[in-house]
Amino acid sequence: MSPLVADAGEQVEQVDADDRVMRIVRRDDAVREGWLHRVAGVVCRDVRGRILVNRRSSGVPWFPGTYAPLIAGAVRPGESYAQAAGRELREELGVDAPVRHLFKFICSGAVGPYWFGIHEAVLTDAVVPDSREIAWSGWFTLAEFRRTAPGWPLVPDAGEAFERYLKRGD
């Protein structure tokens, strides 16, 4: 699930400003109350270095029809950021690929604050998006994305995370 599409009963770990677990809560409660929790995001690249961009399905509750240069979802209790990132790849794109944890930051979030763990994966298998969450996917060079994206409605948090990804300076 994306960070903005969650089952109302989905559980997450409420964490503090140092990303230490405080307790298990329902995700909708964490969002409504503004409690920090964890979300994992993955920037997907192919062997040519292109970036996978997705358009969210029209049936999702938040930000339907918006674009994102990454996939993301809530980290479940007991799960690491990297485990959640790998699970999201399988659930949303139908691929199993190693993920590399890059960094995390507190994202103010369009629907509340959370720790956002950003990862990268190089996808070599064909992508088979889950149509309940992803209406369209396409591969873009960074230059193509920069030229095209200003005309698209972007998921706000995904845009911020992607800019941080580009500035990270490995």
KOLMAR-293948 format. One record per residue: residue in one letter; x, y, z of N, C-alpha, C, CB in turn. Coordinates in steps of 0.02 Angstrom, whole numbers, padded with zeros to 5 digits, always signed. Glycine has a CB too. Layout:
residues N
AXYZXYZXYZXYZ ...
***
This chain:
residues 170
M+00042-00059+00000+00000+00000+00000+00044+00062+00000-00048+00000+00061 S+00020+00112-00030+00058+00175-00030+00052+00208+00038+00034+00222-00086 P+00094+00258+00052+00090+00290+00117+00024+00325+00127+00147+00338+00126 L-00011+00339+00076-00073+00376+00082-00134+00333+00071-00073+00433+00034 V-00124+00268+00060-00180+00222+00051-00171+00167+00102-00185+00194-00022 A-00211+00168+00154-00203+00119+00206-00270+00090+00226-00168+00150+00266 D-00269+00027+00242-00326-00006+00272-00337+00027+00340-00315-00084+00278 A-00399+00046+00355-00413+00082+00417-00388+00045+00478-00488+00095+00423 G-00387-00021+00475-00365-00061+00532-00291-00078+00531-00405-00123+00536 E-00256-00057+00479-00185-00072+00473-00147-00046+00534-00156-00042+00408 Q-00104-00088+00561-00066-00068+00620+00003-00045+00600-00062-00125+00670 V+00028+00005+00637+00095+00031+00628+00125+00042+00697+00094+00098+00587 E+00190+00054+00699+00223+00071+00761+00225+00146+00768+00295+00040+00764 Q+00196+00171+00821+00205+00242+00836+00276+00249+00862+00151+00269+00888 V+00313+00297+00835+00383+00307+00854+00393+00378+00878+00430+00290+00795 D+00449+00389+00911+00464+00457+00935+00510+00493+00886+00497+00454+01005 A+00533+00552+00905+00574+00593+00861+00643+00562+00847+00584+00662+00893 D+00662+00510+00885+00724+00474+00873+00710+00407+00838+00761+00462+00938 D+00648+00397+00815+00627+00337+00780+00629+00275+00824+00671+00326+00719 R+00615+00284+00889+00610+00228+00936+00537+00211+00944+00643+00245+01005 V+00522+00146+00944+00453+00122+00950+00425+00138+01018+00450+00046+00937 M+00365+00167+01017+00329+00183+01079+00273+00133+01091+00301+00255+01076 R+00234+00119+01038+00178+00072+01045+00150+00057+00975+00122+00101+01090 I+00107+00008+00973+00073-00012+00911+00006+00025+00909+00063-00090+00906 V-00009+00056+00852-00072+00094+00844-00101+00079+00776-00060+00171+00854 R-00163+00097+00766-00193+00092+00700-00167+00150+00657-00272+00093+00704 R-00155+00137+00595-00126+00188+00552-00172+00248+00545-00111+00160+00483 D-00238+00237+00539-00283+00294+00532-00281+00337+00595-00354+00270+00518 D-00271+00307+00654-00265+00346+00716-00200+00387+00714-00266+00300+00778 A-00145+00357+00691-00081+00393+00687-00088+00453+00641-00025+00346+00662 V-00121+00444+00584-00130+00499+00537-00175+00553+00567-00160+00474+00470 R-00232+00532+00595-00280+00580+00623-00249+00619+00681-00343+00543+00647 E-00210+00586+00724-00182+00618+00783-00114+00651+00771-00175+00567+00839 G-00085+00640+00712-00020+00670+00697+00037+00635+00732-00021+00742+00714 W+00030+00570+00747+00083+00532+00780+00134+00509+00728+00054+00472+00819 L+00197+00515+00746+00249+00489+00702+00242+00413+00696+00319+00508+00729 H+00251+00388+00636+00254+00317+00622+00303+00308+00565+00182+00287+00604 R+00306+00249+00535+00358+00236+00484+00327+00219+00417+00403+00179+00507 V+00358+00245+00365+00339+00230+00296+00404+00216+00258+00298+00290+00262 A+00402+00166+00214+00460+00150+00172+00444+00167+00100+00479+00075+00178 G+00491+00199+00066+00484+00217-00004+00541+00188-00045+00481+00293-00013 V+00527+00173-00108+00577+00144-00153+00578+00182-00219+00564+00069-00164 V+00636+00209-00236+00647+00236-00303+00670+00177-00345+00700+00296-00304 C+00633+00163-00398+00648+00105-00441+00683+00130-00504+00584+00066-00459 R+00739+00097-00519+00777+00113-00580+00785+00049-00620+00847+00144-00562 D+00797+00057-00684+00813-00001-00725+00888-00002-00737+00773-00001-00792 V+00913-00052-00774+00985-00058-00784+01014+00000-00825+01001-00124-00818 R+00971+00036-00860+00993+00095-00899+00991+00158-00856+00949+00104-00961 G+00968+00152-00793+00967+00210-00748+00902+00250-00750+01023+00255-00764 R+00854+00228-00791+00791+00264-00794+00751+00253-00730+00750+00240-00856 I+00706+00300-00717+00665+00300-00656+00594+00277-00674+00664+00371-00623 L+00566+00235-00632+00497+00213-00642+00450+00264-00610+00485+00142-00612 V+00405+00291-00649+00355+00338-00625+00286+00304-00630+00356+00405-00667 N+00246+00313-00578+00180+00282-00574+00126+00335-00568+00177+00232-00515 R+00068+00320-00596+00008+00361-00584-00039+00319-00542-00026+00384-00652 R-00061+00348-00488-00106+00313-00441-00174+00301-00473-00113+00352-00375 S-00204+00247-00455-00271+00231-00481-00323+00281-00457-00291+00160-00460 S-00376+00287-00494-00429+00335-00476-00469+00313-00416-00475+00347-00535 G-00466+00249-00398-00506+00224-00343-00473+00227-00275-00524+00154-00356 V-00411+00252-00271-00378+00255-00206-00406+00315-00167-00301+00261-00215 P-00408+00310-00101-00440+00362-00061-00404+00430-00062-00446+00340+00009 W-00338+00430-00063-00301+00493-00060-00259+00502-00123-00256+00496+00002 F-00259+00562-00149-00219+00581-00207-00230+00536-00268-00147+00580-00189 P-00293+00519-00284-00305+00478-00344-00282+00515-00406-00380+00459-00349 G-00255+00477-00452-00234+00506-00516-00170+00546-00514-00287+00548-00542 T-00136+00549-00457-00074+00586-00452-00014+00541-00469-00066+00617-00382 Y+00042+00572-00483+00102+00536-00504+00153+00534-00449+00132+00569-00567 A+00196+00483-00451+00250+00477-00402+00310+00442-00433+00225+00438-00339 P+00370+00468-00421+00431+00436-00446+00459+00385-00397+00484+00489-00460 L+00415+00358-00355+00433+00304-00308+00370+00270-00286+00473+00332-00247 I+00378+00211-00255+00321+00178-00224+00334+00179-00149+00312+00105-00251 A+00282+00174-00110+00291+00179-00038+00232+00146-00002+00298+00251-00016 G+00244+00132+00062+00191+00104+00104+00213+00102+00176+00173+00034+00080 A+00164+00092+00219+00177+00091+00291+00221+00032+00310+00111+00088+00329 V+00264+00043+00358+00305-00010+00387+00262-00043+00441+00373+00018+00418 R+00255-00108+00436+00214-00145+00484+00253-00158+00549+00191-00212+00453 P+00217-00170+00603+00252-00185+00667+00301-00243+00659+00200-00201+00721 G+00362-00232+00685+00414-00283+00683+00451-00286+00617+00384-00349+00697 E+00431-00248+00569+00462-00248+00503+00514-00192+00499+00408-00239+00447 S+00570-00205+00465+00619-00151+00454+00595-00109+00394+00690-00181+00441 Y+00627-00052+00386+00611-00011+00328+00625-00050+00264+00653+00055+00328 A+00683-00084+00262+00701-00122+00201+00653-00179+00188+00773-00149+00208 Q+00631-00214+00240+00582-00267+00230+00517-00239+00201+00568-00304+00296 A+00495-00182+00228+00434-00151+00202+00443-00129+00130+00415-00090+00246 A+00502-00102+00114+00515-00080+00045+00511-00140-00003+00584-00046+00040 G+00541-00196+00016+00538-00256-00026+00467-00282-00033+00582-00310+00004 R+00429-00280+00021+00359-00302+00018+00319-00257-00029+00327-00301+00089 E+00330-00192-00026+00294-00146-00070+00310-00160-00144+00311-00074-00053 L+00373-00176-00159+00391-00195-00228+00350-00255-00251+00466-00210-00233 R+00345-00305-00207+00307-00365-00225+00233-00350-00232+00318-00420-00173 E+00205-00313-00184+00133-00299-00184+00112-00252-00241+00112-00269-00119 E+00148-00199-00251+00126-00147-00298+00152-00158-00369+00149-00080-00275 L+00211-00188-00376+00241-00195-00443+00250-00268-00465+00307-00161-00444 G+00238-00315-00420+00244-00386-00438+00315-00408-00451+00203-00400-00497 V+00364-00374-00420+00434-00393-00430+00468-00405-00363+00471-00338-00468 D+00517-00448-00365+00558-00462-00306+00628-00440-00322+00555-00539-00285 A+00652-00388-00290+00718-00361-00304+00750-00337-00239+00714-00304-00355 P+00816-00341-00235+00849-00315-00175+00840-00239-00171+00924-00333-00176 V+00833-00215-00111+00827-00143-00099+00887-00120-00059+00760-00125-00063 R+00908-00059-00072+00964-00030-00035+00937+00030+00003+01023-00008-00083 H+00943+00027+00071+00922+00083+00113+00971+00140+00103+00918+00062+00188 L+00944+00200+00090+00986+00258+00078+00986+00307+00136+00965+00293+00016 F+00926+00326+00159+00921+00375+00213+00849+00376+00238+00943+00446+00189 K+00839+00410+00293+00772+00422+00319+00768+00493+00344+00753+00370+00375 F+00707+00519+00346+00696+00587+00370+00625+00592+00395+00710+00640+00315 I+00612+00642+00437+00544+00654+00459+00510+00696+00405+00540+00689+00529 C+00461+00666+00374+00422+00699+00321+00362+00732+00354+00401+00649+00264 S+00353+00796+00342+00295+00830+00373+00231+00800+00348+00297+00906+00359 G+00231+00776+00287+00175+00737+00260+00113+00778+00244+00156+00685+00308 A+00083+00761+00188+00021+00794+00166-00037+00775+00212+00005+00776+00094 V-00031+00718+00245-00084+00696+00291-00056+00683+00361-00118+00633+00265 G+00000+00713+00378+00028+00705+00444+00101+00683+00441-00013+00656+00485 P+00137+00689+00497+00208+00674+00498+00223+00599+00503+00242+00710+00555 Y+00280+00580+00474+00304+00511+00480+00378+00509+00462+00262+00462+00435 W+00411+00457+00488+00479+00443+00467+00475+00410+00399+00517+00398+00519 F+00511+00435+00350+00510+00409+00282+00578+00380+00266+00491+00466+00231 G+00582+00313+00262+00643+00278+00244+00646+00269+00169+00648+00209+00280 I+00697+00298+00138+00703+00297+00065+00754+00245+00043+00722+00367+00038 H+00734+00206-00007+00774+00151-00033+00780+00158-00109+00743+00083-00014 E+00824+00118-00137+00831+00114-00209+00833+00041-00228+00895+00152-00234 A+00803+00025-00285+00805-00043-00312+00816-00038-00387+00740-00083-00296 V+00858-00083-00412+00867-00089-00485+00824-00148-00506+00944-00098-00504 L+00774-00135-00548+00728-00187-00569+00751-00216-00636+00656-00159-00575 T+00757-00282-00637+00776-00316-00699+00718-00358-00726+00837-00361-00686 D+00668-00371-00686+00609-00409-00708+00556-00361-00733+00582-00452-00650 A+00510-00387-00773+00454-00347-00797+00411-00325-00738+00412-00387-00848 V+00388-00264-00741+00345-00236-00689+00272-00253-00707+00355-00158-00682 V+00235-00279-00658+00165-00295-00667+00126-00260-00611+00152-00374-00666 P+00110-00195-00622+00078-00156-00569+00010-00183-00548+00070-00084-00592 D-00004-00176-00483-00070-00193-00455-00117-00137-00476-00067-00202-00377 S-00165-00152-00519-00209-00100-00547-00254-00068-00494-00252-00130-00602 R-00261-00099-00436-00300-00067-00383-00265-00006-00355-00314-00117-00326 E-00199-00004-00363-00159+00052-00336-00125+00093-00390-00108+00026-00289 I-00105+00061-00444-00067+00095-00497-00104+00089-00563+00005+00065-00502 A-00122+00146-00591-00158+00148-00655-00111+00145-00715-00201+00210-00659 W-00050+00170-00706-00003+00175-00761+00068+00179-00733-00018+00235-00806 S+00116+00151-00770+00187+00157-00753+00227+00168-00816+00212+00093-00716 G+00281+00205-00810+00326+00216-00866+00396+00232-00844+00299+00272-00910 W+00445+00215-00885+00515+00227-00871+00537+00293-00902+00560+00169-00897 F+00572+00334-00863+00594+00400-00885+00667+00411-00867+00550+00456-00855 T+00703+00444-00912+00769+00469-00891+00754+00528-00844+00813+00492-00954 L+00803+00548-00807+00793+00605-00762+00775+00667-00803+00857+00619-00720 A+00807+00677-00859+00792+00735-00901+00719+00732-00926+00840+00739-00961 E+00696+00674-00947+00627+00667-00970+00578+00681-00912+00615+00596-00998 F+00595+00656-00853+00552+00667-00795+00549+00742-00779+00577+00627-00734 R+00606+00775-00778+00609+00847-00763+00569+00888-00813+00682+00871-00761 R+00570+00867-00876+00533+00902-00929+00458+00891-00923+00558+00880-00998 T+00438+00831-00905+00368+00810-00905+00332+00823-00839+00363+00738-00923 A+00365+00810-00784+00333+00812-00718+00300+00878-00699+00383+00795-00666 P+00326+00936-00720+00293+00999-00701+00220+01003-00724+00331+01057-00729 G+00201+00965-00774+00132+00965-00796+00088+00914-00761+00130+00952-00869 W+00117+00874-00717+00080+00821-00682+00065+00841-00611+00120+00755-00683 P+00008+00819-00585-00003+00825-00513+00038+00770-00479-00079+00819-00495 L+00085+00790-00436+00127+00742-00400+00101+00730-00330+00199+00766-00398 V+00110+00669-00304+00097+00656-00234+00148+00699-00196+00104+00578-00216 P+00126+00745-00153+00172+00793-00122+00231+00760-00086+00135+00835-00074 D+00218+00710-00046+00272+00679-00007+00322+00643-00053+00243+00630+00043 A+00298+00613-00106+00341+00577-00152+00388+00626-00188+00300+00537-00204 G+00361+00684-00206+00403+00735-00238+00459+00759-00193+00360+00794-00259 E+00442+00772-00129+00493+00794-00081+00545+00740-00071+00461+00813-00014 A+00524+00678-00063+00571+00623-00052+00616+00613-00112+00533+00558-00036 F+00588+00619-00172+00628+00609-00233+00681+00664-00239+00583+00609-00295 E+00664+00726-00223+00713+00780-00226+00769+00767-00176+00680+00848-00211 R+00753+00743-00117+00804+00725-00068+00848+00668-00094+00772+00706+00000 Y+00816+00619-00127+00852+00563-00157+00904+00589-00208+00802+00514-00192 L+00883+00636-00250+00928+00662-00301+00985+00703-00272+00889+00705-00350 K+00975+00734-00214+01026+00776-00182+01070+00739-00133+00992+00834-00147 R+01059+00675-00123+01093+00639-00069+01167+00635-00077+01065+00571-00064 G+01194+00634-00139+01267+00635-00150+01304+00576-00122+01295+00696-00122 D+01287+00516-00144+01321+00455-00122+01396+00465-00120+01305+00396-00167 
***
